[in-house]
């Protein structure tokens, strides 16, 4: 895989699991896919797990922003989903 393809992150901006799976399967070989809060709320950890089974790396973009201890706990909770990357915002 070329270096430039490793840097691409494809945003999957749908809550439809079948559509998300189709996109994930069609972009294998890129850096990662981004799954956001709407997808997570609609499909939960099971949805993330389904996308993970396609073999793509996952950037889990849940926009954590809260009291630091709450954010730490939330991030620890989603680490079992093995995202390639996640984010939080420090105040």
N, C-alpha and C positions, 0 to 999 in steps of 0.2 A: 504494500500500500504506500502510495506517495505521502510525503510529509504534509502536503497541503490537505489531503483527504483526512488525515488524522486530526486536523484542527477544526473540522466542520462539525457543528452541532445542529441537528435538525429539530426544530420545534414541532412537536406533535400537539397541535391546538385543537383537540377534539375530545369529547368525553365518550365517544363511541368506541368501545373496545375492539370491535371488528375492524373499524377503519384504522385505529392505532396499530393493530397487529399488521395490517396490510402495509402501512407506511414503514413500520419497523423492518419488515421483511424486505421491502424494496430498497432500503438504504443501507443494508449490511455492507460493511467495509468503510464506513465513515467513522469519524471520531466518537460520536455519541448521539443519543436522542434526548430531548428535553421533555419531561412530563411535568405538568404544573399542578397547581392547587385544584383547579376544576376537575381535571382527570382523576386526581387522588380522591377527592370528595365523592365523585360519582362511582369509582371502581375500587377504592380502598387498596390495601396491601395486596389483595388478590390480583387486581389489575396490574400493579407494578410487577408482580411475579410473572404474570402471563407475558408481558412485554420482555421481561428479562430472559425468558425461555427462548426468545428469538436469537439471543446471542449478542445483542447490541449493548453497548455501555449506556447507562442511564444517568442523566443529570436530573436529579429530583429537585425541582424548583418550587418549593412550598412557601417561599417568602416568609420564613420565620422572623417574627419581630414581636418581642414581648419582654417580660422580666428575664434577665439573664439566666436564672436558674430554670425557668420554664422552658426557655429556648434550648438550654443544654439537655434537659430531660426529653424534649421533643426530638431533638437530633439523635440522642441515644436510642430512642424508640424506633426511628426509621432506619438506623444503621443495619438492623437485621435484614432489611431489604437489599442490602449491598449496593447502594447507588455508587456510580463512578464518581459523582460529585453532588454536593448539595450546597445550600447557601444560607447565610443568616446576615442580619444587619445589626451591627453594634451601634448603640446610641452614644 
